[in-house]
Amino acid sequence: MPQAIQRTPERQAEIDHEVEALALYHFERCPFCVRVRQQIERLALPIEKRDIQRDPAHRDALMAGGGRTMVPCLRIDHGDRGAEWMYESADINRYLETRFGS
């Protein structure tokens, strides 16, 4: 696995604040979820992870918000504009790389 990205403490604090609007719905043994968790780790993103197998409330929230219980799913909170539910590991990884990769 590639080395984790290095940032200044100031930039990391900005990133930490930005990812408060994100949550990853996943479960441990899903290979597509593993890919996304590896990307999150590589990019040093403290994104909240919500395991839908261990917590039925997370599964219910995913179904209610995203319309299906497929994982991985990245919930992106846009504040007063609502939430976006991004499925597909490749799309999630591309989004994370574009937004936080530099």
N, C-alpha and C positions, 0 to 999 in steps of 0.2 A: 504494500500500500504506500502511495506517495506520502512524503512528509507533510505534516499539517502546515497550513499557511501561517506566516508570521506577520504580525501587525504591531504598530505602536500601541502602547496602552490606551492612548486617547482614541485611536481609531477602533480598537477592540471595544471600548466602552460605548462608542456610537453604534457599532454592530449589535452589541448586546441589547441595547435599547430597541433597535429596529426589529430584532427577531422576537420581541415580546408580542408582536402581532401575528406570529406564526405558531402552528401546532401541527405535529406529524401524527396522523393516525396510522397505526401499524400493528403488526404482531411479530413476535421474536423470530420465528422460523421461516418467515416468508422471504424467499431469495430476492425479490424485487425490493422489499423493505430494507434488506441488508445493504443493497446498493445505495439506497438513499441515505441510510444511517452512516455509511462510509463517507459519502460526500459531505454530510453534515459535520462529521468528525474532521475530515481533511480541511474544511473551510472554517473550523473552530467556531461553530455556530451553536450557542446554547439554546437550541429549539426544544420546547416542551414536547415530549413523546407521550402519546396516549395509546396504550395497548388495548385494542378492542377485544382481545381474548381474555384478558385478566380483569377488565373492568366493563361490565355490561352498560354502565352509564356512558362510557366513551363510544361503544358500539351504537347505542341508541342515538347519541348526538350526531354521529357520522351519518346514520340513516336519515335522521330528521333534517340535517343541514345539507348533506351532499346528495341525498336521494338514493344511495346504495352503500353497501358495506364493503366495497372493494378497497383493498389497501395495496400499496401505500396511498395516502391522500394527505396533501398539505392544505391546511386551512389557513387562508390569508385574510386577516381581518382588515378591512378597508374603513374602519370606523363607521361614520354615519352613512356610508355607501354600502354597508353590509359586508358579507364574507364571500370570498371566492373559494371553491373547493377544487383543488387541482389533483387529478388522478394521473396515473402513469408515471413510473419511476424515471423514464427518460425525460419527460416534460419537467418533472420536479427538479431533477438534477441540472437540467439546462437553466431553469429559472434561478436556482440557487447560485450556479456558477456566474450567470450574467449579473445578478444583483450583488453578490458578495465576493466574487472571485478575484477582485483586484484591490 
